[in-house]
Structures are given as structure tokens and as C-alpha cells.
Amino acid sequence: MYDVMVVGAGPAGCTAAKTLAEKGKKILLLEKFKMPRYKSCSGVLIRKSMDLVKTYFGEAVPASALCTSTQNRGMVFTDDKGKEYRFEQEGLNVWRSHFDGWLAGKAKESGAEVKDGTAVVSCTEKDGFVEASLGGEGTDTVRAGYVIDCEGVVGTLKRRIFRQTSSASEPGYITTYQTFNEGSIDLDPHYFYAYLQPALSQYDAWFNVKDDLLVLGVSVKDREQIAHYYRRFLAYMKENHRLRIDRQTKEDKWLMPQIIPGCLVDYGVGRILFAGEVAGFLNPMGEGISAGMESGYHAACAVMENFGQPESVRETYRKRTEELQAYMQRQWSLVGGMAATFAKMA
Ligand SMILES: Cc1cc2nc3c(=O)[nH]c(=O)nc-3n(C[C@H](O)[C@H](O)[C@H](O)COP(=O)(O)OP(=O)(O)OC[C@H]3O[C@@H](n4cnc5c(N)ncnc54)[C@H](O)[C@@H]3O)c2cc1C
């Protein structure tokens, strides 16, 4: 019997587990993959993420998590009419496998039991606790006073939980596709570039650099259209930025929640809270690491403050994340103002 079981060792889960463990709670952090696991991500830590790492983990991001160009100096957005907006800000460029592995290590140092290679298959609320069944070797069940589900975008567990109770708001998904390439381009590797022209993607297209590899990506609502938009984006980058690809070394596909105006959040049900992307915490500028850490922290504090009063936990959590939600909505307005495609997503 644990005080709290945390599902998923991403930024949200590691922050929740660390916060509760250092306050003396008996914590189990479960991750379905062996750590360090791969996570498709541009790996840009904005200033806010760097500050949250210091606040919640007591240290700066270690050099071992960084890739070149190690410093990110901001984002450059091109709107749907081809106008450029520069957002200059100090940031970092990380590999998510190393960064998240470090966060999980910090949760462990604080006293959380970390079990990787183990998926949580289902969670059922019983009288005064939650029972979870685990996949992998030996099908175990685990009991905990509360569960904080930080499983990330797909939300398989969340859907199962809601099927047992009420119905969740089903988010639409965006598919992201990116390739890693050897080659050259005339853009500054210290910036993240996003392109919002509807001819290049159904959401955004992007360019950034990781360990000297040129990363080119497009996101689409219709998966069948990936090749079409990717081809167009490459042609655009060749024409406008002298892109030359010598060799593609890797590609990956992932999902992102489709962010809608209002930035809806599912806080949880009963003794089960949702945090991070599975709850809907994602900055519309494509930045979800800070939103994950911040919501994971507040979910943990809400549990801590109301341990004996489960009926108050969700309301405390909602109140604690009001400012984060307002921040997401401000970002939504900013991006929505740059491209008509975003405004139409309502
Ligand atoms: C292409 C792309 C680029 C991005 N670029 C950036 C960026 O530059 N900067 C930024 O801040 N954000 C970026 N994001 C968003 C960011 O990656 C996410 O918002 C962030 O990782 C969400 O954190 P999380 O902790 O909620 O979930 P995740 O990081 O997804 O972690 C969830 C964890 O839960 C585990 N899990 C899932 N199901 C189970 C289960 N049943 N049992 C046990 N474990 C389970 C998963 O394996 C995973 O390790 C990007 C996203 C994409 C797709």
C-alpha cells in the first residue's frame, strides 16, 4: 500500500513523485518503458522550464542532458502571411531521454520507489484507496491512497478510468513527423523556427538543430497527408534557407493533443488526478515541459494538503493551476492571432 502511485516518468510524473517523496509520502513511480526512454520532442527548455527545474529539483539542468547547440536563444515564428516574429529568450537544448532520466533519478534520490519497464494497465477506485493492475512480468496489483496519472498524450489508462466512471472530453490529436539529417542550412542553430503557413502543414512545421543534426518536422490532423506536407516544407526550406540534406539519419512520429481555445483540462476523478499532457496541460506554443512540471507539482501539493479529504483534492488542484491555465490561454491567443488555421480549430 503506497500513499500515492504516480504513472509515467516524464516531467509531470517525476515532479509529482519528487514533491511527494521529499515530504515523506510513500511513493511508487511507474514507467512503462525502461529508462532512459525515448520521447519525441524538440527538447527546447524555455526560461520558465529552467526556473521550474531549479525550484522543484533544487539544481540547474545538468550538462549531461544537453545537446548542441546547448543554448537556445528563442523562437522565430513565421505567420500564415509569411511575416516573421522573433521571441528572444534564454533557454536550453536537451535530449529528452537524458533530461527525463535525470528527473526520474532525482525523484528516486528523494525517496520515491521508481519501477521502470512496468505499465499500469488499469486503475479502479475502491473504498478509500485505488487499486491498479500492472502489466509486464508477473501481473501484480498495487494499492495506493491516490493515483496521479501523468501518462502523456495518448491517455489509454485515462480512457479506461473514465469508461468506469463518467465520460472524459476526448481530445483530437495532431500527428507530428520529424526527421534528423546531416546537411546544411542558412539558419541560426540557436533558435527554434516554427512556420504557420497552411501550405506547409495542418498545424505547424518546424526546424531546429540537435547535436549538429538538422531536424525538420510537420504536424498534421490527417496522417495520410504527412508525406505531402513534408515534401512541401522541404521545398520551402530549400528555396528560402538553402537547405541541403546529405543523409537522413532518423525519423519519428508522435501525437500531440489538438489544442483548442479555452485549453480544457481534465483534473481527474475521485482519488485519481491527471497531470501533464494527459490532463490537457500543454502550452499552445508547443511547449509542454514546463506545463508538465507545474501541473505535476500542483497535483502533488493538492494531494498533500487534502490527504484525508479526497473530496477536496480536485478543487484544490484546479485552484492551484488557475494561473497555469490562464497562461496557456494567453499563449493560445498569441498563436491564434498569428494563423487563421489555429483560430478555426474551435
Ligand atoms: C514533436 C514534439 C516536439 C515537442 N517539443 C517540445 C519542446 O521543445 N519543448 C517543450 O517544452 N515541449 C515540447 N513538446 C511537448 C512535450 O514533449 C510534452 O508536452 C511533455 O513531454 C509532456 O510531459 P508529460 O510528463 O505530461 O508526458 P510525457 O513526457 O509524455 O511522459 C509520459 C510518460 O508516461 C509513460 N506511460 C504512458 N502510459 C503509461 C502506463 N500505462 N504506465 C506507465 N507509464 C506510462 C510514457 O512512457 C512516458 O514516459 C513537444 C512534443 C512533440 C510531440
The ligand as a MOL file (V3000), in Angstrom:
LIG
                    3D

  0  0  0     0  0            999 V3000
M  V30 BEGIN CTAB
M  V30 COUNTS 53 58 0 0 0
M  V30 BEGIN ATOM
M  V30 1 C 7.4650 16.7050 -31.8130 0
M  V30 2 C 7.2860 17.3310 -30.4630 0
M  V30 3 C 8.1000 18.3790 -30.0690 0
M  V30 4 C 7.9610 18.9500 -28.8120 0
M  V30 5 N 8.8410 19.9330 -28.4460 0
M  V30 6 C 8.7810 20.4500 -27.2130 0
M  V30 7 C 9.7570 21.3880 -26.7640 0
M  V30 8 O 10.6950 21.7270 -27.4970 0
M  V30 9 N 9.6780 21.8730 -25.5180 0
M  V30 10 C 8.6500 21.5080 -24.6770 0
M  V30 11 O 8.5990 22.0210 -23.5600 0
M  V30 12 N 7.7310 20.6050 -25.0520 0
M  V30 13 C 7.7630 20.0550 -26.2900 0
M  V30 14 N 6.8510 19.1180 -26.6680 0
M  V30 15 C 5.7940 18.7410 -25.7210 0
M  V30 16 C 6.3500 17.8530 -24.6240 0
M  V30 17 O 7.1170 16.8200 -25.1890 0
M  V30 18 C 5.2040 17.2430 -23.7860 0
M  V30 19 O 4.2230 18.2250 -23.5380 0
M  V30 20 C 5.7360 16.7130 -22.4470 0
M  V30 21 O 6.6360 15.6580 -22.6400 0
M  V30 22 C 4.5640 16.2250 -21.5890 0
M  V30 23 O 5.0880 15.7390 -20.3750 0
M  V30 24 P 4.2900 14.6470 -19.5400 0
M  V30 25 O 5.1020 14.3700 -18.3330 0
M  V30 26 O 2.8710 15.0390 -19.4100 0
M  V30 27 O 4.2580 13.3440 -20.5030 0
M  V30 28 P 5.4620 12.5110 -21.1920 0
M  V30 29 O 6.6850 13.2750 -21.2320 0
M  V30 30 O 4.8910 12.0070 -22.4720 0
M  V30 31 O 5.6600 11.2930 -20.2030 0
M  V30 32 C 4.6530 10.3220 -20.0300 0
M  V30 33 C 5.3130 9.0270 -19.5880 0
M  V30 34 O 4.3110 8.0990 -19.2040 0
M  V30 35 C 4.6940 6.8010 -19.6560 0
M  V30 36 N 3.4610 5.9740 -19.7090 0
M  V30 37 C 2.4510 6.0850 -20.6000 0
M  V30 38 N 1.4780 5.1970 -20.3070 0
M  V30 39 C 1.8970 4.5220 -19.2050 0
M  V30 40 C 1.3080 3.4680 -18.4310 0
M  V30 41 N 0.1130 2.9510 -18.7170 0
M  V30 42 N 2.0120 3.0040 -17.3750 0
M  V30 43 C 3.2480 3.5270 -17.0670 0
M  V30 44 N 3.8400 4.5140 -17.7810 0
M  V30 45 C 3.1670 5.0120 -18.8230 0
M  V30 46 C 5.2970 7.0920 -21.0190 0
M  V30 47 O 6.1030 6.0280 -21.4750 0
M  V30 48 C 6.0840 8.3620 -20.7290 0
M  V30 49 O 7.4110 8.0890 -20.3140 0
M  V30 50 C 6.9630 18.5000 -27.9170 0
M  V30 51 C 6.1320 17.4430 -28.3000 0
M  V30 52 C 6.2860 16.8430 -29.5470 0
M  V30 53 C 5.4080 15.6940 -29.9350 0
M  V30 END ATOM
M  V30 BEGIN BOND
M  V30 1 1 1 2
M  V30 2 1 2 3
M  V30 3 2 2 52
M  V30 4 2 3 4
M  V30 5 1 4 5
M  V30 6 1 4 50
M  V30 7 2 5 6
M  V30 8 1 6 7
M  V30 9 1 6 13
M  V30 10 2 7 8
M  V30 11 1 7 9
M  V30 12 1 9 10
M  V30 13 2 10 11
M  V30 14 1 10 12
M  V30 15 2 12 13
M  V30 16 1 13 14
M  V30 17 1 14 15
M  V30 18 1 14 50
M  V30 19 1 15 16
M  V30 20 1 16 17
M  V30 21 1 16 18
M  V30 22 1 18 19
M  V30 23 1 18 20
M  V30 24 1 20 21
M  V30 25 1 20 22
M  V30 26 1 22 23
M  V30 27 1 23 24
M  V30 28 2 24 25
M  V30 29 1 24 26
M  V30 30 1 24 27
M  V30 31 1 27 28
M  V30 32 2 28 29
M  V30 33 1 28 30
M  V30 34 1 28 31
M  V30 35 1 31 32
M  V30 36 1 32 33
M  V30 37 1 33 34
M  V30 38 1 33 48
M  V30 39 1 34 35
M  V30 40 1 35 36
M  V30 41 1 35 46
M  V30 42 1 36 37
M  V30 43 1 36 45
M  V30 44 2 37 38
M  V30 45 1 38 39
M  V30 46 1 39 40
M  V30 47 2 39 45
M  V30 48 1 40 41
M  V30 49 2 40 42
M  V30 50 1 42 43
M  V30 51 2 43 44
M  V30 52 1 44 45
M  V30 53 1 46 47
M  V30 54 1 46 48
M  V30 55 1 48 49
M  V30 56 2 50 51
M  V30 57 1 51 52
M  V30 58 1 52 53
M  V30 END BOND
M  V30 END CTAB
M  END
